């Protein structure tokens, strides 16, 4: 059975979108025809007429909704919202949901036809339920694909630490993570405006700068550099490698010609208007033992009373950072789940701690950690969508504890 399932899934993805839409239409018509055949064997002519009167419009409506899904995904690059041409996986997923609704309502209608004394008129009620469910699903898709990805949220925090100098003025840092750039679009332009309006002293980048589909694309890399060139921070832009920059060479090539200072298992101390801040940069390999050693290497020689700000791509180093008494830890990687459910949150976080650190502010011992939802999308055939999980820029004002 798994072999047949694998072949079926493979055959779905070998179709072009037009063939997939046509297949869904034929499956729905086949369901109506099968139901009519069952009723014909029972010599139920009146019920057959009712089934056809409701089932054929349902099939036509299903086809229209499926064409709408295709049109939405096709339009995204043209609207400069997202830029994937690999739309089969999200298209198959949306068709599957719509077919479930169709078959569920068709089955309910057939069962109702079997009841001799049923006074319910299934045609009208079925159409109302069908349109309500599909319009609701379409609204969710439009929000996830075309609305939320552009609604960049600025999260502003004020944090106080004992290791900061009370005589120095507050320091503002802005964190940007998981840009996953394919091409520059409306979201990137919004981020530039919002970040520069915050007037940060320092900008901190915590990994995953290109989309997984564009790691070797020179145009995507050029658009990332153009994006960075528009950001303004008088005391510099600092960055670490994330998950999609696996090689030193790839990171070096990506930031060539920019003002980014790349931290690799090292610490650098800045003096911002009299406030000393030690930035600690550690590459993310998702190998906890290796990255713990990297953290220890980066902290060698850093005074115990220095204010330390760790840049690490994921939340997975939180216990080790706390053991090293890091003051502030900024990361991302989880995308906040990217696709979330009401009252539950992230479905997937790609963290070894599951949902424990999916996004937001956390305290572990003496270490404060903020995990940003980031800006972009994973890539590959995965949907370029965010639902109940807006992209995020983080602005933190650092002051001394009084």
Buried (B, 14 or more C-beta within 10 A) or exposed (E): EEEEEEEEEEEBEEBEBEEBBBBBBEBBBEBBBEBBEBBEEEEBEEBBEBBBEBBBBBBEBBBEBBBBBBEBBEEBBEEBBBBBEBBBBBBBEBBEBBBEBBEEBBEBBBEBBEEEEEEEEBBEBBBEBBEEBBEEBBEBBEBBBBBBBBEBEBBEEEBBBEBBBEEBEBBBBBBBBBBBBBBBBEBBBBBBEBBBEBEBBBBBBBBBBBBBBBBEBEEBBBBBBBBBEBBEBEBBBBBBBBBBBBEEEBBEEBBEEBEBBBBBBBBBEBEBEEBBBBBBBBBBBBEEEEBBBBBBEBBEEBEEEBBBBBBBBBBBBBBBBBBBEBBBBBBBBBBBBBBBEEEEBBBBBBBEBEBEBBBBEBEBEBBBBBBBBBBBBBBEBBBBBBBBBBBBBBBBBBBBEE
